[in-house]
Amino acid sequence: MDPVLGSSTVIAVALLIGAGALATGIGFALLGGKFLESVARQPELGSQLQTRMFIVAGLLDAVPMIGVGIAMLLLFANPLAG
């Protein structure tokens, strides 16, 4: 493997995993904050809002998993490495 391509791949993998983790952390913080605000305003809708929050949290959690999958593809079976 070319050293330049190898180092570029490692940087790309680090950016994929790091950006995915950072964005997911921010997304979960916003989601939790808005959930607490909503339940504080209308406590009688707490169970419905909690169900919807968990659905959105599951979808939000899928984003970094896809990023990790692509990162592992680039790291271990790099299609760009000729």
C-alpha positions in Angstrom: 0.0 0.0 0.0 1.2 3.5 -0.9 2.2 5.4 2.3 0.4 8.5 1.2 -2.8 6.6 0.5 -2.5 4.7 3.8 -2.2 7.9 5.8 -5.0 9.5 4.0 -7.2 6.5 4.7 -6.4 6.7 8.4 -7.2 10.4 8.5 -10.5 9.7 6.7 -11.4 6.9 9.1 -10.7 9.2 12.1 -12.8 12.0 10.7 -15.7 9.6 9.9 -15.8 8.1 13.4 -15.1 11.4 15.2 -17.6 13.5 13.3 -20.2 10.8 13.6 -19.7 10.6 17.4 -19.7 14.4 17.8 -22.8 14.9 15.7 -24.7 12.1 17.5 -23.8 13.6 20.9 -25.1 17.0 19.9 -28.2 15.4 18.5 -28.9 13.4 21.6 -28.4 16.5 23.7 -30.9 18.5 21.7 -33.4 15.6 21.6 -33.2 15.2 25.4 -33.6 18.9 26.0 -36.6 19.3 23.8 -38.2 16.2 25.3 -37.8 17.6 28.8 -39.2 21.0 27.7 -42.2 19.3 26.1 -43.0 17.1 29.1 -42.6 20.1 31.4 -45.2 22.0 29.3 -47.7 19.2 28.9 -47.1 16.4 31.4 -50.2 14.4 30.2 -48.5 13.7 26.9 -45.3 12.3 28.5 -45.8 8.7 27.5 -46.6 9.6 23.8 -43.6 11.9 23.7 -41.3 9.3 25.3 -42.3 6.7 22.7 -41.5 9.1 19.9 -38.3 10.2 21.5 -37.1 6.6 21.6 -37.9 6.1 18.0 -36.0 9.2 17.0 -33.1 8.2 19.3 -32.9 4.8 17.5 -32.8 6.5 14.1 -30.2 9.0 15.4 -28.1 6.1 16.7 -28.0 4.5 13.3 -26.0 7.4 11.8 -22.6 6.8 13.5 -23.0 3.0 13.0 -23.2 3.5 9.3 -20.1 5.8 9.6 -18.2 3.1 11.5 -19.2 0.6 8.9 -17.8 2.7 6.1 -14.7 3.5 8.1 -14.0 -0.2 8.7 -14.5 -0.8 5.0 -11.9 1.8 4.1 -9.5 0.7 6.8 -9.5 -3.1 6.2 -10.7 -3.5 2.6 -9.9 -0.3 1.0 -11.4 -0.2 -2.6 -9.2 2.8 -3.4 -5.9 1.0 -2.7 -5.7 -0.6 -6.2 
